[in-house]
């Protein structure tokens, strides 16, 4: 905010593959640059301007969440949701303590997997029915039960339900942020409530409710689609239950971060 406008438009105009690459790789390059350069060469700037960046990230987090509520294009809802979660990642990245940075690092993987799975699911529906508007869908659980199950798990991970990968990162960011500003991170529950609302509203309107009279024929997942969504499902649940498998690869970076904190 206010430099966020390009991201939802890029997601909406891009094909499914482009949206997945943008959410899982390109956005993560910027966070990697923060981790490598900001913590490496400009650590004093990181300390001095951290709270200013946190305020910008909080405003953007709330604004993107509210924008997602009023959208009718399913892909744009997921795009604003992706924008909101990246701003919450910034809150952890600039929290100036090990817990917050660890949560931001873990959320890199959580956001990449969850947003990519959500975008892939929307692309799957668009390939079948050539529309992304909420009004044209309903009661997909009747005709696409396997896809409905997978997407329900992805939606749960999107609002950080326990035993999913996003819960680990967002919980650590929330705990680490308390040491920076307890009041600010308490207010952060408001965007999370908004995220819960539009995530469940999306699932209810697309997969539950009455069957639209103009869409009577549905086909469930093909073998390839089942395999791709199954991979997303496995990693989202596995890293949510066993987070230590990812933490074991982070210790070298966090030793460096702890040394920088001690020096500062």
N, C-alpha and C positions, 0 to 999 in steps of 0.2 A: 504494500500500500504506500504510495499510489502507482508503483511500477509493476503491478501484478496483472495488468489487463491482457498482456500478450499470452499468458499461460493458458487460460481457459479457451481462448480463440485458437491457439495452436493445437490444443487437444481436440477440439471439436472438428476442426478442418482436416486434421491428419487422419490417415487410415488407422486401423487398429494396431498394426505393427508399429507405426510411428508414435502413437500414444503410449504404448508399452515401453518403447525405447526411451521416450522422453521422461516418463515417470520413474523408470528403474535405473537409468544410467546417466542421462544428461543432467538431471537435477542433482544427482549425487556427486557429480564432478565439482560443482560449486562448493558443496559441503566438504569435500576432500581438500579443496583449495584452502578453505578456512582452517582445517585441521593441520595441514602441512605448513602453510605460510604464516597464518596469523599466530599460531602457537609456537612456531619455530623462530621467526625473525622479528615479529612485531608484537611480542607478548605484552609489553608495557602499554601499547595502544589497546590491546584486548582488555586489559585491566581498567584503563581510564574510561573507555567508551562503552563498556559492557552494558551498563544499565540503560544507556540511551538506545542501544540496539534492542534490548529486551522490551522496552516500551513500544518501539516500532513493531516488533514481532507480535506483541500482544494485541495491538490495534488491528494488525493485518489478520491475525488468527480469528478474532471476533468478526471482522468485516467479511472475510471469506466464508465463514460458517453461516452468517446471516444471508449472504448472497446465494448460497447453495439451497436454502430453504425455498426461495421464490422461483427457482428454475423449473421449467417443464421439460427441457431436453435432458435425458438421462445422462448422457455423456458430459454435459456441462455441469451437472450436479457432482459427478465424480471428479471433474476437473477442479472445481472450487474446493471440494473436499481435499484433494491432493495439495492445493495451495495452502489450505488451513493447516494441514498436518506438517508441512514443511516449515511453516512459521512456528509451530510448537516445537519442532526440532531445534530451531534457532534459540528458543527460550532455554533449552537444556545446554546448548553449545556455549552460550554466554553466561551460564550460571556461576562460573568460576569455582566449581568444586568437582571432585571426582565423580560423584553420583550423577550429577546432571550431564556431564560430558559422556559418561558411560552410557546413560540412557539415550543420548543423542546418537552416539555411535551405534547402539543396538537398533535404534529406530531407523537408521539408514537401511538396514536389511528388511525391517518390518514394513516400512512404507513401500520399498521397492516390490516386495512380494504381494502385499495386499492391494495396492493401487493397480499394479499390473494385472492381477487376477480380476479386479472389478472392470477394468477397461477391456480385457479379453472377453469377459462375459457379455458386456454391452455390444462389442463387435460381433459376437456370435449371434445375438438377437437381431442386429441390424442386417447381417448377411441373409437371414431367413425372411424378415418381414419388411425390410427397407424403410424403417422408421425408428426414431429414437424418442419420440414423444410419449410421455406417460399415459396420455389419454387412450392410446391404442392398445394398451396391454391390460391383462387381468387374468387371474386364476391360472397362471402357468403351472402351478403345482399339480393341476389335474392332468396335464398332458406332458409335462417335462419334469417329472419328479426327481430324477438324478441331478439335472442341472439346478433345480430349485434347492436341493440339499447343499450342493457345493456353494452356490451363491449365498445361501444363508450363513454358512461358516465364514465366507469372506466379509459379509456385512458385520458379523460379530467381531471379527478381527479389526474392522474399520473403526469401531468405537471402543476398542481396547477391552473386549470382554476377557476375563481371566482364562488362562490356558491357551491363549493365542499370542502370536509373536508381538503384536503391537502393545499388548498389556505390559510386557516386561519393560520395554523402552519408555513408555509414557509414565509408568509408575515410578521408575528411577528419576525421570526428569521432574516429576511432581515433588518427590521427596527432596531431591537436590535443590529445587527452586525455593523451598521453604527457608533455606539458609540465606538466600539473597533478599527476598521480600515476602514474608508470610502472607501479607494482605493481598499482594498482587497475584500470587499463585492460588490463593483462595478464590479470587475473582475468576481465575481461569476455569473454574467449574462451569461457568455460564456458557462459554463456547462448547464445552464437552456435552452439556445438556442439549444444546442446539444440534451438535453432531449426532447425538443419539436420536433426536427427533427426525432429522431428514434421512438418516440411514434406515431407520425402521419404516418411515413413511414410504421411502423408495421401494423397499421390499414388499410392503403390504399392497401398494398400488399395482405393482408389476406381477406379483406371484400369487396374491390372494384376491378376494373379491369376486365379482361376477364375471362371466365369460363374455368378452365383446362379441357382438353379433356379426361383425365383419371379419373376425379371425376365428375360424372354426377348426383349422387344421394346424397341428403343431407336430414337430418331430423332435425327439430328445437327442442327446449327444451322440455323435458318431464316435468311433473308436479313437481316432486321433484327438478329438476334442476332449473325450474322457481322459485320455492320457495326460494332456496338457493341464487340465484343471486338477487332475489327481496329483500332479507334481506340485502345483501351487498349494493344494490342500495339505499335502504331506509336510512341506516345509513350514507352513504357517502353524500347524498344530505341533509338530515336532519341536521347533524352537520355542514355542510357547510353554511346553511341558519341560523341556530340557534346555534352559537358556545357557547353562554352563558350557555347552559345546561351542558356542560362539564367543563367550567370554575368554576362553582359553587362548584365543587368537589375538586378544586385545591388550594383553598385559604389557607388551613392549612399548606400545604407544603411551599407555597410561603411566608407566614409570617415567617416561620423558615429561609428560604433563605434570606429574607430581613434583619433579625436580624444578620445573619452571615456576610452579606455585611457591615452592620453598624459597627460591632465589628472589622472587618478587616481594 
